[in-house]
Amino acid sequence: MGATPSFDNWQFEGHVGIHAASEETELDYSDMQRCHTEFRSTFRARRWVPAFANSDRGLREVLASRMWCYVHGGAIRRAPERFVKNWKGLRRLVDAKVAQYRRKGCNFPAPVPVEIQAAICYRSWRLGQDSPTIAAALRLSPGMVRTTLFRIRVTAEKIGLPIGFSHHSKGQKWDMK
């Protein structure tokens, strides 16, 4: 008594009874034997969410460290505590660095704004959206979304935050002939 009923979002993850062979698709069951099919759910598997992304503090630390790396020429290191809490101060440093590059005539690209990075992380790791959905909402390309998530994970790993589960192909080199 008194317990509130709850719904488990992951209860029905996996095959949900999609009928590809139907009158609408004009496919026969024999056609299905020769087709490659995949079943995807709307929620992303929780195992792909890095451990640091489960806390606001961890996510803030990684995003601050990414901005700190930009200010210091790409050397990946942990941002000082005062900048993890003071976004405006760190943002001023990044803006000054971008202005310095422009004065020198460098076409070095400005970093992805931290607000966009935070929105990508939130939509991907907290809401479970895929990269095309995030890209459409933020007016980016899906490749940029995936690249940003990958770089955030790399930064977190290099500054010593827990990543959790990695894909089985991590660290493998592929011969693209």
N, C-alpha and C positions, 0 to 999 in steps of 0.2 A: 504494500500500500504506500502511496505517496511518491513512488518512483515515476519520474517523467519518462514516457516512451521516447526513444531516440532512433534516428535513422543512421545507419552506417553507410557513408558514401562509397565505401570500397566493397560492399557486400555483393554488388552485381557487376564488378569489374570483369572484363573479359568478354566472351561470346554472349551476345544478348539476343540471339535468335533472329538474325537478319536473314531474310529469304531472298537470295540473289537470283535463284531460278524461279521466275514467276512470269506471269503473263505481261506485266508491265516492263520487265527488263528484256523479254523475248529470249531468255536463255533457258536451255534445257539442262536437266541434271547431268547429262553426259558431257555438256560443255564445261560444267563446273570441275570435272576431273582434270581438264587440261588448263585450267586457269590458276594463276597464283592469287590467293586471297589472303587478306590480313584483316583482323578484327581489332579495332581500336575503340577504346572507351573515351568519353569526354574528359575524364579526370586523368591526369598524368600519374604514373606510379609513384608512390611516395618514396621509394628507394632511391630515386634520382635526385631528390631534393637534398642538397648538401646540409650537413649537420649545423654549420654556422648560420644558415639561413633561417633556422627555427627560432632564433632570438633576434630581437631588434638590435641589441647591443653588438652581436657578431656581424650582422649585416652592415651596421653603421661603421664599424671598425674597418671592414674590408673596403667599403666605398671611400672612406677617408684615406685609407692607405693607397688606393688607386690614384686619387688626386695628388697625394703627397709624392707618389712616384713620378707623376707628370711634372711636378714642380722641380724635382731633382734629377731630371734627365733619364728617367726610366729605370733607375736602380730600385728594385722592389724591396721595400722595407716598411716596417710598421710605422704608422703615423703617430706622432706624439699625442698623448692623452688630451692635451688642451685643444687640439684640432679635431679630435673625434667628437668633442662636445661643442666646438665652436665652428659651425659650418661656414658662417659668414667670413671669418678670418681666413679659412682655408680657400674659400672661393675667391677672395681678393688676391691671394697668392697665385692661383691658377690664372685669373684674368690678367695679372701683371706679367706672367710668363708668356701668355698668348700675345699680349701687346709687345713684349720684348722681341719675340720671333717676327712679328709683323714689321717692326721698326728696322730690323736687320734685313728685311726683304725675303725672309724664308717663307716658303709655302708649306711649312710644317702644319699638318692639320690640328685644329683645336680638338680637345678631347670631347667625347660624348658627355654632355652635361650630366652632372650627378643626379639631377632630378629624373632624367630619362633613364639612367642606369637603375635607380631605385624603383621606378615604375616597371621596368622590365623584370627586375627580380621579384617584385610583389606579384605581378600578374603571372609569372611563370611558376614560382616556387610556393606562393601562398594560395593563388586562385587556381593553379593547375592548367593554365591556358597554354596552347601550343604556339610556336613561333609565328605562323601565318596570322593567327588571331591577334597576337600582341602587335605584330607589325601593322596590321590594318588599323588597330586602335590608336597607335602612336605615330602613324604615317612614316614608318621605317620599312626597310626590306627585311624579309625573314632571315636572310643571311646575317644581317647586322645584329639582329636579336640573338641568334645562336652564337655569333662571335663574341658579343658582349658578355653573355652568360659564361662562355668558356673562359674568357679572360678574367672574369671575376672569380671563378673557381681557382684558376692558376694563382692569382694574387693571394687568395685565402690560404692556399696550400703553402705558398712560399713564406707567408708571415706566421705560419704555425697554427692556424685555426683548423678544427676538425672538418674534414670533407665528407667522411662517411663512405658510401659505396661508390666505386668508380666503374666505368664500363669495361668489359672484358678486353676491349681493343686498346686500352690506354697504354701508351708507350710503344706500340707497334709501328713500324714504318711500312708504308705501302708502296709497292713498285707500280707506278702509273705508266705502263707501256702502252 
